[in-house]
C-alpha cells in the first residue's frame, strides 16, 4: 500500500549527504549506489551567473532580482508551469544559448563522469524551473525519471541551483535509497508532470537541504524525488536540470524535443537555435547511435 500525497507532511527530513568531486571516485560511486544521489555543494558556483542573468532578462518584469535579499522575487500574480504567461515566456528561456551550453561545459561533463562512464551523452532536452510563491499544490509530486523519460538505469539527472534557496522556497527533495526498488506504479496527481509514483509505507525519511548558487544534485533515474511547495510570500526559486547517460545507452525519442515543445506550437529547435552565436551544439544529437 502506498502513502497518499496528503501524508507527505508527516515525512522525516535529514540533510543531504555532502560529497565533493575531489573525493575518490570509488567512494562517490559507492555512495551513489547506496543513496541514489550525490549532493555536490558549490561545484558550479562560478558557472551559473550567466544563466541566471539571462533567465531574469526573459522573466522581467514578472520576476526580478532583489539585491537586498539576494533572490529573485515575483512582481504580480504567481504563475505555474503551463499557465498562459509561463507558456509565453518559456520559449524565450528555452532559446537561451547559455542554458544549453552550461550542460555541455567541461566542468559539468566532468561531474557527470562521477556516476557514468568516461564518455557521456547529454540529453537535448534541457529544463528550466520556475517555482513561484503562492501556488500551493502545483509543485512537482514524487516521481521517477525512469518513468517520465522512458529511460534505463544508466540515465541520471543533474540539477543545478542558480541562486541560494532556503526551506520556504520549494527545495528539491530526495528519497534516499529509493532507486533500488525499480520502476514504480504511478497515479494521477496535481502538479508538474501530472503523476506521482508509489511510495511505500516505510519510506518516511527524505533528504533535503538549503542550497546555494552552483550547488549540484546528481540522481539515479529510479531515485524518487519531488519539490517542496514554495510557501514564501514573494521569493521565486529558479533552477535548471537535464538528463544524461553513458554514451551508447538507448535514448527515447521524446527526449529529443525542446522541453514542452510537444505542447507549445512555436517551440521547436529552429526557434531555439535561431539567434545562437555559436552553432556547434545545434542538432548535436542527430548522429547519436542509440535513438529509438
N, C-alpha and C positions, 0 to 999 in steps of 0.2 A: 504493500500500500504506500502511495506517495503522499508527501505533505502538500496541502493546498497552498496556493500562493499567499493567502492571507496570513499564514502561520510563520512567515519569514521574519517577522519582528521578534519571534521567540528564539532566533538563532544566537549562538555564542560567537563573538568576534575576537580574533587574535591578530597581531600584526603580521604582515608578510615576512617570510624568511628572507633575509637580505643576502644577496650574492654580489660578487664582483667579477668582471671579466678577467681580472688578474689571477683569480684562483685557478688551481689545477683543473684542466678540462675534465678529467675523470671524476673529480668531486662534483663539478657542476652538472655533469650528465647523470650522475647517481642521484643528485638532489632533484633534477628534473624528472627522472624516472619515478622517484618516490612521491613527490608532491604534485607533479603535473604542471609546474610553472617555475620560472626564475624571475625574481624581482631584482633589478639592477639599478639602484638609486644613482641618479646623476650621470648615467652612462652617455647621454647625449646632450648634456647641459649646454654645450657650445654650438649645437646644431639646430635647435628648434626655433630660434628667434625669427629667421626669415619666414618660416611657415606661419607662425603666429601673426606676424605683421601683415602678411598677405591675406590671411583669413579675415583679420579685423578690417582691412580695407574693403573687402567684399561685403562684410556684415554691417558696416556703417550705413546709416545712422542707427540701426536697430540694436546693435551691440557695439560697445566701445570700451577702450581700456581706461580704467580708473587708476590714475597714478598713485593716489593717496592710499589705496588698499591693495594695489598690485594685482588686480584680477580684471577680467572682462566683466562688464555689467550690462544689464538689459535696460533699454530705453523703450518704454511702451509695453504692449501686451506680450506675454510669453507665446512661443510657438513651438510646435512639435514636429518631429520628422514626418514628412508627407503633408503637413499643413500647406495652404496656398503660398504663404510667404516663404516657407522653407523651400518649396519647390521652385520658387522664383530665384532664390539666392543660390541654391545648391549647385546648379550647373556652372556658375562662375567660380565656386570653390573647387569643383572638380577640374576646372580648366587651369588651376594654378600649377605651373611647372614646378614650383618649389615643393608642393605636396608630394608629387610623384617622385621627384628626384631625390628627396630625403631618403626614401626606402632603398634606393639603388646606390647610395653613397658607400664608400669603402668601410666607414665606421659601422654602419648598420649591417652591411654584409658580414663583417667580422663577428658581430653579435649573433647573427643567425647561425653561424657555424659552431657556436657553442652547443647547439642541440641538434644540428643537422650535419650533413657531410661537408666536405671542403668546397663543393660546388652546390649552390642553391638556386632555385628558381623562385623569383618574386612574382606573386600573382599580379596580373594587370589591375585588378580591382583594388583601388585604394579608398579608404573610408575616412571621412571627417565627421567628428561627433560634436553636436551642439546640445549640451544638457542645460536647458533653460530652467530658471526657477519657476515655481508656482504652476507646474504641470504634473502634479502628483498622480501616480497611476499610469503614466505614459513612459516610464523608464523601461530599459531593456530587461525582460524577465530572465530567469535562469535558463541557459541553453548550452548546447554543444555545437561547435563549428563543424564537427564531422557530419552532422545532420544538415545544417543550413548551407554548407559549401559542398556537399556531396563528396567529402574528402576522406582519404585513408589516414592511417595513424602517423604517416611521415609528415603530414601537414602540421604546421604550427602557426599561431598568431603572434604578432608583435604589436604591442600597444605603447604609445608614446605620449606622455604628458607634455602639453605645450606651455604650462604655467603651473604655479603652486595651486593645490586644491585640497581642501580640508573636509571634515566629516559632513558638513551641511551641503556639499556641492555635487553629490551624486557620484561617489567614487566607484571605481571598478572593484568588484569583489569576487574572490576565487574560492571554490570548494575544493580544498586540498585533497589529493589522492582520488578524486572522482573519476579520473581517466581510466583507472584500472578495471572498471565495471563495463566497459564497452559503450556502444551507442544505445541510448535510452529511448523509451517511448516518449512521445510528445503530445501535448494537449494545447488547445486554443487558449490564448491568453492576451490580455490587453498589453500594449506596449510595442516597442520596436521589434519587428520580426513576426509578431502575432502568435508565437507559440512559446511554451515553456516545456522543458524536459522533466521527466520524472525525478523526484528527489526521495531518497529512501529515509525511513523514519529515524535511523541512527545518524544521519548526516545533518548535524546541527552546528558543527564548528566550521566557520568561514574565516578566511584570511582577508584582511583589508588594512590599509594604512593611508594616512595623509601622504600626498605626493608633492614633489617639487618639479620645476621645469626640467625636462630632459630625463626624468625617470622612465624606465623601460620595464615592461612586463612581457615575457615570452611564455606562451602557454600551449600545451598539447591540444591537438584537435578534439580530443574527447574530454578535456577538462571543463567542468561546468563552471560558468561564470555569469555574472549579472551586474547591473548597475543599481546602486542605491538611489533613492529619489533625491532630487535637488530640492532641499527644504529651505534654502536661503531666500531672502526677500528680493534680492536683486542680482547676485553674482551668478555668472554663467561659467560652466566648465567646458573647455574646448580640448579635444584630444584627437589624435589620428591613429589609424591602425591599418594593417594589411595582413595577408597570409603568405606563407612561403613553404617550400617543401624541398626535399632532396631533388637535385636535378635528375630528371628522368621519371619521377613519380607521376602517376596519372593526375591530370587536372581537368575537371569537368567544365563544359563549355559555358555555363552560366557565370563562371568566374572571369570570363574574358571581356565582359561588358563593363563600361563605367558603372560605378555604384549608383543604383537607381536609374540606370539607363533604360531598363525594361519598362519603366512607367512614366518617365518624363520625356516627352516626344523629341525635343531638340538635343537631348543629352546623348551624343554618340562620340566616337573617337575623333571624327573630323572636327567636331565642335571643341572637344577638349584640346586638341593639338593646334588649333588654328593660329594662335599667336605665340607659340613657343619660340624662344630664341635659339634653342638647340634641338636638333632632330634625331639624335642618337637613340633616344628611348621611344620614339614613335613606332608603334606596332612591333616592338622588340619581341613580342610573344608569338608572333605568327609562325616562326620557324621552330617552336618548341616541339619536340618529337613525341610527346605523350598527351596530346589533347584528345578528349573524347566527348 
